């Protein structure tokens, strides 16, 4: 869960400026301003809607879904894995890390 909150501001900071520029660039077209604007307005509206939808999916829906699945995984682990087996798994992971550190693999 801490990973989610640590990475969210960085994602938001990277995504906001290009999206804002694209939205402001498409706005006059979507409002059908200028000559031939009626012809291009539906495409601009579709692009704006898609951009907003993909931004919301990226910044809100995906991290929330990841958090739920991560919490569910921890719940399953607590529910179905005994403490003895959890200690064995932890020891195996430590041995594997040590092996990779020593061999450089």
N, C-alpha and C positions, 0 to 999 in steps of 0.2 A: 504494500500500500504506500510506503514511503517513496518508492520508486516512481509511482504514478504522480504524486504531488511534486516531486523534485523535477520531473521532466516536463510537466505541463506548461510552466511559464516559458521554458525555452522553445517549445513547439509553437506556442502562441506568438512569441516574439519573431520567430522566423516566418510564420505563415501570414501575419497581418499585413505588412507593407505591400507585397506583390498582389495579394487579393484585393486590397483597398484600391490600388492603382487600376486593376482590371475592372473592378466595379465602377469606379468613376469614369473610366474610359468607355464603358458600355452604356452608361446612363443616358447620354444624349441620343444614342441610337435607339435605346429601348423606349424613349419618350417620343420617338418619331419626329425629331426636330430636323429641319432641313429638307432639301429636295430628295425625293425617293425614300424618305424615312419610313413610310408605311410598309414598304417592301422588306426592309431589313429589321424592323422592330420585333417581329416574333422570334427571330433567331437570337437577337440580343437578350430578350426576356428569358429564353431558354438557357442561354449561357449564364446569365446572372443567377437564375434558380439553381442550376447545376453547381455553380461555384459556391453558393451559400450552402447547399446540401452537402457537398463534399467536405467543406470546411467544418461543418457541424459534426459530420461523421468522424472526421479525423481528430478533432479536438475534444469531443464530448463522448460520443457513442463508443468508439473503440477503446479508450482508456477505461470507461466504466465497465464495459463487457470484460475487459482483461482483469479488472479488479474483482468482479464477481467470480470469474473462473478460477482466479488465484485463490480466493477465499474458499471456494468449493473444494479445490484440491487440498488445501490445508485441512479442511473438515474431514474429507475422506481419509486422509493420512492419519489424523487423530482417531478416527472411528474404527478403522480396519487394520492398522499396523500397530503391533504390540510395542511396548517400550524397548524390549530386548532386541527386536528386529530393527527398530529405529537406531539403536546404538550400533548395531552391526553395520547398517547402511552408512552411518556417519563415519565409522572407522574405515570402511572400504573406500569412501570418498577421500578421506585424508590420505590413505595409502596411495590412491591413484594420483592425487595432487603431488605428493612427494615424489612418486615415480616420474611423473611428467617434468617436474622441476629438475630432477637429477639427470634425466636422459635428454632433456631439451625437446621432447616430442610434443 
